[in-house]
Amino acid sequence: QVQLVESGGGLVQAGGSLRVSCAASGRTFSGYAMGWFRQAPGTERDFVAAITWAGSITFYSDSVKGRFTISRDNAKNTVYLQMNSLKPEDTAVYYCAVRKTPSDFRGTTNQENYDNWGQGTQVTVSS
């Protein structure tokens, strides 16, 4: 059984930085892209960022481009999301997930292409 565990969330002031992590266990993720999504209260879960297995290709939503950086350490089976210049509108529960099929980066913003979601980590940005 695959498990994803997010951590690193918390409360930060606007303009500050935070790094959230997603540790994977249970099986190898060799060849699989991974992604971060977020969900604010009363809204749908939205795509934030994704990264290929090798880390050579990344993709970001327009709302976080230039402020957030996704990376991964495959030796540790961990994906990171470095968040800088945080804004109150970044407040949400952040989730990581694994692509359903290996070596596939198509439709990377569509959460239907991901599974094995973690429990999420809360990020709150105060103004």
Secondary structure, 3 states (H helix, E strand, C coil): CCEEEEECCEEEECCCCEEEEEEEECCCCCCCCEEEEEECCCCCCEEEEEECCCCCCEEECCCCCCCEEEEEEHHHCEEEEEECCCCHHHCEEEEEEEECCCCCCCCCCCHHHEECCCCCEEEEEEC
